[in-house]
């Protein structure tokens, strides 16, 4: 079963696949490419996964795995050096 917590790993996987940095749309596209079937079978999460993807990115920032964007929009999500 797909949960929003699983999206934390998927965001990390997608940003890594994009070479360590990617804009929101690129990350969403990469997640869709890799997990379309899982998302299609995810019930209500299918309708909220892009919002939940942003929540997952914030969790990764809080844990130091993604660099902070300091409230700026349009800034690529980047893997942290940590």
C-alpha positions in Angstrom: 0.0 0.0 0.0 1.3 3.4 -1.0 1.4 6.0 1.8 2.6 9.6 1.9 5.6 8.3 3.9 6.7 6.2 1.0 6.9 9.3 -1.1 9.9 10.4 1.0 11.9 7.6 -0.5 10.5 8.2 -4.0 11.4 11.9 -3.9 14.9 11.0 -2.8 15.1 8.4 -5.6 13.8 10.9 -8.2 16.2 13.7 -7.2 19.1 11.3 -7.3 18.0 10.0 -10.7 18.0 13.6 -11.9 21.6 14.0 -11.0 21.1 15.4 -7.5 18.9 18.4 -8.5 15.6 18.9 -10.1 12.6 21.3 -10.3 9.3 20.2 -8.9 7.8 19.2 -12.3 10.9 17.2 -13.1 10.8 15.4 -9.8 7.0 14.7 -10.3 7.7 13.4 -13.8 10.4 11.1 -12.6 8.2 9.7 -9.8 5.3 9.2 -12.3 7.7 7.4 -14.7 8.9 5.0 -12.0 5.7 4.5 -10.0 2.7 5.2 -12.2 1.2 1.8 -11.5 1.7 2.2 -7.7 0.1 5.6 -7.8 -2.8 4.5 -9.9 -3.6 1.9 -7.3 -3.1 4.2 -4.3 -6.7 5.1 -3.7 -7.1 8.7 -2.4 -3.4 9.3 -2.6 -3.7 9.2 -6.4 -5.5 12.6 -6.1 -3.1 14.2 -3.6 0.3 12.7 -4.4 1.8 15.9 -5.9 0.9 17.8 -2.7 2.2 14.9 -0.6 5.4 14.9 -2.7 6.0 18.5 -1.5 5.3 17.4 2.1 7.9 14.6 1.6 10.5 17.1 0.3 10.0 19.2 3.4 10.6 16.1 5.6 13.8 15.5 3.6 14.8 19.1 4.2 14.1 18.8 7.9 16.3 15.7 8.1 19.1 17.4 6.1 18.9 15.2 3.1 17.7 18.0 0.8 19.0 21.5 0.8 16.8 24.2 2.2 15.1 26.4 -0.3 14.6 29.2 2.2 11.0 29.8 1.1 11.9 30.7 -2.5 9.7 29.4 -5.2 11.0 27.9 -8.4 14.3 26.8 -6.8 15.4 23.3 -7.8 15.3 20.6 -5.1 18.9 19.6 -4.4 20.5 16.7 -2.5 22.4 17.9 0.6 26.1 17.2 1.0 25.2 15.5 4.3 
